[in-house]
Amino acid sequence: MTTARIITDPTERRAVWFEIVLVFTITLGMSGLRSLISLLDDLLAPTPLKDQTATIVVPQARASTLDLLAQLLSVVSGIAWGTLGLYLLWRAGVNLRQRIGAVPSWRDVLPGLGLAALIGIPGLGLYLLAQSVGANLTVAPTALNDTWWRVPVLILQAFENGFLEEFLVLGYLITRLSQLGLRWPAIVAISAVLRGSYHLYQGFGGFVGNVAMGIVFAIAFLRWHRVWPMIIAHTTINIVAFVGYPLLHGRVSWLP
């Protein structure tokens, strides 16, 4: 399922393993460890998980203008994390167009929207089920105030999450693991579990749902060698959640 050049030189292999560990210690791997600590802390609380709330996009300053600037800085930071993965692959001599489909194309749109439906609809059902049985916190996608810039910022946050996660967890990590000669089942498992780990703060349902999403996305990437369909899918799912939540919360009975 992969045609990456296998790295055989022992010194280069050690350097690549070190690079992978360093990149994810700085970025999503550290987020996974923090999410694990957050979940353990929630489990030790006297309040059941379903009665606790995990908020994804929160205000970062009291003044509206400062909050806007802080939100935009978060977007820039996330995009920089994703670009770091691209840069390291480019420095390693990887053809970013051929290997990961780094340049977007109109032909990525339909597969992306199809994946969004495939993942998003069952994912919502899994979340509601996990929350109802006490295996998940109540997830509030946003707590931003109702300002003129809320919707544009939420859309940017949705894109930033998709950009950074898919370029790092699919484009960068899968390419590097393929170069190290790992077989595709191991590559898919590592990528999917990593994706699930930094969603542990949402509870067990968030972990399982994102592992399942990670499996589907990783297999699709290994087949297509294009990351943009998954970025489009991820961004679409997030936009529906981020923008739809303030519109529906308190107006429909089935949304916690």
C-alpha positions in Angstrom: 0.0 0.0 0.0 3.0 2.3 0.1 6.0 3.0 -2.2 8.2 5.0 0.1 11.9 4.7 -0.2 13.0 2.5 2.7 15.8 4.0 4.8 18.3 1.3 5.6 21.3 3.2 7.0 21.3 2.7 10.8 22.4 6.3 11.6 19.8 7.8 9.3 17.1 5.5 10.8 18.0 6.6 14.3 17.9 10.2 13.2 14.4 9.7 11.7 13.1 8.0 14.9 14.5 10.9 16.9 12.9 13.4 14.6 9.5 11.7 14.9 9.7 11.7 18.7 10.8 15.3 18.8 8.1 16.6 16.4 5.3 14.9 18.4 6.8 15.8 21.8 6.5 19.4 20.6 3.1 19.0 19.0 0.3 16.4 19.1 2.1 13.7 21.2 2.3 16.2 24.1 -1.3 17.1 23.6 -2.1 13.4 23.9 -0.3 13.1 27.2 -2.1 16.3 28.5 -5.4 14.8 27.4 -4.7 11.6 29.3 -4.0 13.6 32.5 -7.1 15.6 31.9 -9.2 12.4 31.6 -7.7 10.9 34.7 -8.4 14.0 36.6 -12.0 14.0 35.4 -12.4 10.4 36.5 -11.2 11.2 40.0 -13.8 14.0 40.3 -16.9 13.3 42.3 -19.1 14.4 39.3 -19.8 11.7 36.6 -18.2 12.2 33.2 -21.4 13.0 31.5 -22.1 15.8 33.9 -18.7 17.5 33.1 -18.1 19.6 30.1 -15.1 19.8 27.7 -15.0 22.9 25.7 -12.9 23.0 22.5 -12.7 26.7 21.4 -12.7 28.9 24.5 -12.3 32.7 25.0 -8.6 33.6 25.5 -9.0 37.2 26.6 -11.6 39.4 28.3 -11.6 42.2 25.7 -13.2 41.2 22.4 -10.4 42.6 20.2 -7.7 40.9 22.3 -9.7 37.7 22.2 -9.9 37.9 18.4 -6.1 38.4 18.1 -5.5 35.5 20.5 -7.8 33.2 18.5 -6.0 34.2 15.2 -2.6 33.5 16.9 -3.9 30.0 17.8 -4.8 29.5 14.1 -1.4 30.6 12.9 0.3 28.3 15.5 -1.6 25.3 14.4 -0.9 25.9 10.7 2.8 26.3 11.6 2.7 22.9 13.3 1.3 21.3 10.1 3.8 23.2 7.9 6.7 21.9 10.1 5.8 18.4 9.0 5.8 19.4 5.3 9.1 21.2 5.7 10.8 18.2 7.3 9.6 15.9 4.5 10.8 18.4 1.9 14.2 18.7 3.5 14.4 14.9 3.5 13.9 14.9 -0.3 10.3 13.8 -0.4 8.3 14.9 -3.5 5.4 16.5 -1.7 3.1 16.6 -4.7 3.6 12.9 -5.6 3.9 11.4 -2.1 1.3 13.2 -0.1 -0.7 15.3 -2.6 0.3 18.5 -0.8 -1.2 20.8 -3.5 -5.0 20.9 -3.3 -7.1 20.0 -6.3 -10.8 20.2 -7.2 -10.8 16.4 -7.4 -10.2 16.3 -3.6 -13.6 17.9 -2.9 -16.0 15.0 -3.5 -13.9 12.4 -1.7 -13.5 14.8 1.2 -17.2 15.5 1.5 -18.0 11.8 1.2 -15.5 11.0 4.0 -17.1 13.8 6.1 -20.5 12.1 5.8 -19.1 8.7 6.4 -17.3 9.8 9.6 -19.5 12.6 10.8 -22.9 11.0 11.0 -21.9 7.8 12.8 -19.5 9.9 14.9 -22.3 12.0 16.2 -24.3 8.9 17.1 -21.3 7.4 18.9 -20.8 10.7 20.9 -24.5 10.8 22.0 -24.4 7.1 23.0 -21.1 7.4 24.9 -22.3 10.6 26.7 -25.6 9.0 27.6 -24.0 5.9 29.2 -21.5 8.1 31.1 -18.4 7.2 29.1 -17.9 10.7 27.7 -17.9 14.3 28.9 -20.4 16.7 27.4 -18.5 18.3 24.5 -19.2 22.0 23.9 -17.4 22.8 20.6 -17.3 26.5 21.5 -17.9 29.0 24.3 -17.0 32.1 22.3 -19.2 35.1 22.9 -21.7 36.1 20.2 -19.5 38.7 18.4 -19.2 39.7 14.7 -16.1 37.6 14.3 -17.2 34.4 16.0 -18.3 32.5 12.9 -15.2 33.5 10.7 -12.9 32.5 13.6 -14.7 29.2 14.1 -14.3 28.4 10.4 -10.6 29.3 10.6 -10.2 27.1 13.7 -12.0 24.2 11.9 -9.6 24.5 9.0 -6.5 24.9 11.2 -7.4 21.7 13.1 -7.8 19.8 9.9 -4.6 21.2 8.3 -2.4 20.5 11.3 -3.7 17.1 12.2 -3.8 15.7 8.7 -0.4 17.0 7.5 1.2 15.8 10.7 -0.7 12.5 11.5 -1.1 11.4 7.9 1.3 13.3 5.6 4.3 13.5 7.9 4.0 10.5 10.3 2.8 7.9 7.8 5.5 8.9 5.3 8.2 8.7 7.9 7.0 5.3 9.2 6.8 4.0 5.7 10.4 5.1 5.1 11.4 3.1 8.2 9.9 0.0 6.7 6.9 -0.5 9.0 4.0 -2.6 7.5 0.8 -0.8 6.8 -1.3 -2.4 9.7 1.3 -1.0 12.2 1.4 2.3 10.4 -2.4 2.6 10.5 -2.6 1.6 14.2 0.1 4.1 15.3 -1.5 6.9 13.4 -5.0 6.1 14.6 -4.1 5.7 18.3 -2.1 8.9 18.2 -5.2 10.7 16.8 -7.4 9.2 19.5 -4.9 10.1 22.3 -5.2 13.8 22.0 -9.0 13.6 22.1 -9.0 11.7 25.5 -9.9 14.9 27.2 -13.4 14.3 25.8 -13.7 10.9 27.3 -13.6 7.3 26.1 -16.1 8.0 23.4 -13.9 10.7 22.0 -11.0 8.4 22.0 -12.8 5.5 20.3 -14.5 7.7 17.7 -11.2 9.4 16.7 -9.3 6.1 16.5 -12.0 4.9 14.1 -11.7 8.1 12.1 -7.9 7.7 12.1 -8.2 4.1 10.7 -10.4 5.2 7.8 -8.3 8.3 7.1 -5.0 6.4 7.3 -6.1 3.7 4.9 -7.5 6.3 2.5 -4.2 8.2 2.6 -2.2 5.1 1.9 -4.3 4.3 -1.1 -4.7 7.8 -2.5 -1.4 9.4 -1.4 -3.4 12.6 -1.1 -3.9 14.4 2.2 -6.4 17.1 1.0 -9.5 14.9 0.9 -9.0 14.2 4.6 -8.3 17.9 5.3 -11.6 18.8 3.6 -13.4 16.1 5.5 -12.0 17.1 8.8 -12.6 20.8 8.2 -16.2 20.1 7.2 -16.9 18.0 10.3 -15.5 20.7 12.5 -17.4 23.5 10.8 -20.7 21.7 11.3 -19.8 21.1 14.9 -18.3 24.5 15.7 -20.9 26.7 13.9 -23.9 24.4 14.3 -23.5 24.0 18.1 -24.3 27.6 19.1 -27.3 27.5 16.7 -28.8 24.2 18.1 -27.8 24.2 21.7 -30.8 24.7 23.9 -33.1 24.5 20.9 -33.1 20.7 20.4 -33.7 18.1 23.0 -31.2 15.5 21.8 -28.1 17.7 22.0 -26.6 17.7 25.5 
